[in-house]
Amino acid sequence: MKLIHLSDLHIGKRLNGFFLLEDQEHILDQITEIVKNQQADAVIIAGDVYDKAVPSAEAVALFDSFLSRITSMCNDIFIISGNHDSPERIAFGSAIMEKSGVHFSPVYDGDIKPTVLTDSFGDINVYMLPFVKPANVRRFFPDISIESYTDAVCTAVDKMEIDVNKRNVLVTHQFVTGASTCESEEHSVGGTDNVDSDVFDCFDYVALGHIHSPQNVGSERIRYCGTPLKYSFSECKHSKSVTFVELNEKNDFTVSVIPLAPLHDMREIKGSYDVLMLKANYEGTDTNDYVHITLTDEEDVPDAMTKLRTVYPNIMKLSYDNMRTRNSQQLEADADVSAKSPFELFSEFYEKQNNSVLGEEQEKYVKNLIESIWEGRK
């Protein structure tokens, strides 16, 4: 069974004022060719189809065109909602689309049934688990203690009643503990949305979405395919690709990557104004790339962005690195903040302010308050 694993298309995204629809159309055309050339049996899109819960008409039209083309090239397409998507909108029309081999994840209802595919080695059960929060799962299993994202996903998986003697594939959209992140992703303070990888032990392959850099997490069978395009300057050095998976008999599979070439690359360049203007003219660099330019001039260049744009039309960001900016006083955050939960941070603050620790009732109140705040923000 040949699978193409995609995720985090973020169709309709705007980045620093630039509408990326043309870039996304270009990359989806490449992916269409890959599906055709690899003779894929199924395509997986592991969440964040769109960049917003209510996508633009142009974004919907582009995805519709892409879906129409690849439907004619493979037997099955699996699509789940991510944290950027509206699960209700993604699920719309799913019963009708199912007849064409396009499987959309329904809104989570506590009862996930597999879609069964068949090849020469037998059945493959494909389970679709959209992005879920603890409250989504707790609603259907009030008698089970579900406090964390790990608890939520573990409960959702347990209720699938996996037959471990068969080949099982999971498509999901969560932040698995240990994954390397970048600036273009959304995460909770202190890693409260982490899911432990051992939750997925019963699956032969886990097609993950949510993290934008391609990587395995703990095992080759648990994989983020990454975004097909660079969506922040922290991704400048990333090599974008699609993941190609070949499932053979039980416990026998291969994972490889097929590179993608963007319409506009994303680069960071640094130097003085005069040098950068000349460098572009004489070194043959691609000035149509999306660029973040850092000027090293000690004095600000008047109307620098407009002037640079005559040579670098797709400049997205302008910064300065000089004596003034280096000497600017900046508040330094506690280096351990990112590793602490919101409750730990509040507890430390409370103790410093009041010279005493939180009481049992206070702890309970703060934990419930933090949970309700984070649930509302997701």
N, C-alpha and C positions, 0 to 999 in steps of 0.2 A: 504494500500500500504506500503510494507516494503522496506526501502531504507538503503543502506550502504553508508556512507559518508566518503570519503577518500580525501586526498590532499597531495601535497608536498612530493611526493615519492622521488624526486631527484635521480632517477636511474642513476648510473654511477658516483656518487660523490666520490671524494677523500678528505680525512680529515687528515691533518697533515702527508701526505705521505702514508696513508693507503687507499687502494682501497676497498670500502665497498660493492662490488657486491655480495660477499658471504653472508654478513649480510642481504642485501636487498632481495636476493633470499629466505633466511630463513624466513623473515618476510612476504614476499608475499605468501609463502606456507601457513603460518598461516591465512592470510587474505582469501585465497582461501577456506580454511576449514570453516571459519566463514560464508562466503557467502553461502556455501553449507548447513551448519547446521542451519542457520537462515532462510533458504528458501527465500532469498531476491528476491524481484521483480525487483529491479534495483540497480545498483552500480553507484555512482557519484565520479568522480575524478576531484577535483576542482583546477586543474592547477599545474604547476611545476612537470610534469611527469618526465622530465629529469633534470639533473643539469646544462646542457649546451645546448645552442641553436643548436649546432651540436654534438649530442651525439655519443659515441663510438658504434662500431658494437656490442660489448658485451652488452651494455646497451639496445640497440634496441632489441636484441635477447631475453633478459630477460623480457622486457615488452611484447613482442610478445607472449612469452610462457604464461605469466600471463593472458593476454587478451584472449588467445585461451581457457584457462581452465575455466575462469569465464563466458565466453560467453555461454557455454553449461549449466550453472547453473542458469541463470536469463534471463529475457526477454529483458532488456534494460541496456545499459551502456552509461553514459554521461561523456565525457572527454573534458575539455577546456584547452587552453594554458595559462600558467602563465608567469610571467616576466622572468623566466629562459628559457622558451621554445621558439622555433621559431614557430609563429602562422601558417606560410605557411607549415612547415613540419608536424605540428600536423594536419592540415587540409587535407593533401595529402590523396587521396583515400577515402575521407569521403562519397562521393555519393555511392561508391560500398559497403563500410562498413555499411552504413545505412540499407541496405537490411538484414543484420544479427543482427540488433538491437543495433549496436555500433554507437553512435552519437558523432562525433567530432565537436567541434566548428569551424565554418569557420573563415577566416580572417574577422575582423569586417568591415562591409560595410554599417552600418547605418540602416539595415533592419533585425531585429532578429525576427524570427518566432518560435513559441513554438512547441515542440514535445508533442503530446497529448497522455497521458496514461489513461487507464480506469480501475476502480475497482468497487466494489459493491456500492460505494457512488457516482459514476459518473466520470467526467473527471478531470484530473490533467494536467495543462499546465506547462511544464518544459522549462524554458528559459535558454539559455547558453550565458553568456557574458564573453568573454575572457578578460585577462588583457588589459586594455586600458589606454592610456594617453590622456590628453586634445587635443593634436594635431590629434590623431586618430579619435576623434569624431568631432572636429571642421571642419575637411576636408569635411564631409558630410552635415554639417549644418552651413554654413558660415554666415547665417543671425542671428544665436543665439550667444549670448555672452558666451563663454566657456573659462574661465580663469583658473579654479582650477580643481582638480580631482573630487571634489563633483559636480561641474557644468557638467563635462564630463559624469559621471555615471548617474546623474539626467536626463540629456538629452537623454542618451541611453535608460534609463528605460521609460521615458515619451513616446518615439517613439515606444515602444512595445505595447502601447494601451491595457493595462491590463484590463481584465474583473474581477473586484474585487468580483463579485458574485460567481466566480468559485475558485477552489483551484489552487494556483499558487506557483511554486517553482522556485527559481533563483539559478543558479550555477555561481559563479563569483570568481575572484581572485584580491582582492584589500585590502588595509590597512584601516580598519574602525576605526574611531576615538574612542579612549578609550580602544583599545585592548592592552594587556600586551605583550611586545616584549622580545626577547632574542638576543644573539650575532650572531646567525647564519642567521639572516634575513637581507635583504637590505632595507634601508629606506632613504628618502631624508632628508637633513639637514633642521631642523625647521619644520618637519612634512608637507612639501608641497604636499606629496602624500596622505594625509588623505582624507577619504570619510565619510561624516556624515551618521549616521545610519538611520536617518529618510527618507533617499532616498529609503529605502527598505520597507516602510510602507505597500505597496500594496501586499506584498508576505506573504504566509502562512509559508514558510520555506526558509531560505537563506543559502545555502551550500557554505561556504567561504573557500578559500585557501589563503595562503601567510604568515600567522602567525603560528609559529611552536609549540606553546603550546595550548592544547585544552581548549576552553573557549567560553562562550556566550558573546555577546556584546550588552548590553542594553536590550536584550530580549532573552528568550530561543529559539525563532524561528530564531534568527540571530546567527549563530554558526561557529566557526573555529573548525575543528576536530583535527588539529595539525598533526605533522609528525608521521609516524609509527615508526621511529627510532630517537635516539638522535643524533643531528648533531653539537653540540658544548658542551663544558663543563659547560656552563651556564644552560644546560638542565639536568644536573645530577640528580636533584631531581624530574624531571617530570615523570609522569606515562603515558606511551604511550598507545594508544588505537585506535579503530575505533569507529565512532559514528553510532548508529543504530536508525533510525527514523521510527516511524509508523504513517502514515497519515490516519486518519479516516475521518469523515465528516468535513465540513468547521469549522475551529477554534478548532478542536479537534485533537491533536497529542501528541505523547510521544517521548522523546529523552533519550537514555541511552548509556552507553559506554561499550565496550567489550575490556578487557585488552589484550595487546600484550606482548610477552616475547622475548627479543632480543637474538641473538646468543652470543653476547658479550655486557655486560652492560658497562656503562661509569661512571667512578668514579674519585674523587679527593682524594688523600691521602697525609698526611703530617707527617714528623718526621725526625729523624736523619738517616743517611745512614745505620748504624749498626742495629738500631732498626727495620727499614723497611725490611731489608734483613731477620732478624730473625722472625719478625712478620708474614711474608708471609709463613714461614716454619712451625710455631707452632700454628697459629690461624685458619688455614684452609680456608683462604680467597681465592676467585677465582682470581688467578693471571693471568688468560687469559682475563680479562676485559680490555677495553681500559682505560688507566689511565693517569692522570696528577699528577705527583709526585712533591711535594715541599719539598726540603731538608732543614733542619734547622741547618746543620753543619756550624760553623763559617768559616771554611776553605773549599774551593771548593774541591770536591772529584775528583781526576784525573780519566778521562775517565768514569765518573759516568753513563752516558747513556748506554754505552756498558755493564758495570757491572750490572746495574739494570735490563737490558734486559735479563740476564740469569735467573732471577726469574720472572720478569714481561715482558714477550715477546711482549706484545702489548702496551708498554709505548709510548704515543704519544707526551708528553710534559714534560719538566723538568724545574723546577724553584728553586730558593733559597729564603729563608726567614731568614735573619740573620741581625746582626748589620750593615754590609756593605750595604745590599740592602735597609734596612729601612732608613738609613741615606743618601742614594743617593738623590741628589736634583732632583726634578721633577717639571716641569712646571705645574701649576694648572690652568686648564681651568675655564673660567667663568661658574659658576653653572647654569646660565640661558641660555647658548648658545643653548642647545638642544631644548629649547622651542621657539627659535626665528627663523624666516624665513631668507633665504639668503639675501633678500632685507633689512630686519631690521638690520642684522649684517653689511652689507656694508654701510648702511646709518650712523650707529653709528661710523664706522671706518672713513668714509669721514668727518663727523662732527669734530671728534677729530683731524684729520690731517689738516683740512682747517679752523677750527673755524667758519664754516658756514654750513647751511643745503643744501641739494640737491635742485636745481631748478626744475620746472615742466618738462622741456625738459630732464634734466638729469635723473629724476625719470623714465620717460618713456623709455629712452635709457637703463638704468640699468635693469629695469624689463624685457624688451625684451631680453636683453643679458643673464640674469639669466635663463629665460625660455628656450632659445635655447640651453644653456649649459646642463641643466637638461634633456631636451628632448633627447639630443644626448647621454647622459649617460645611459638612461633607456633601 
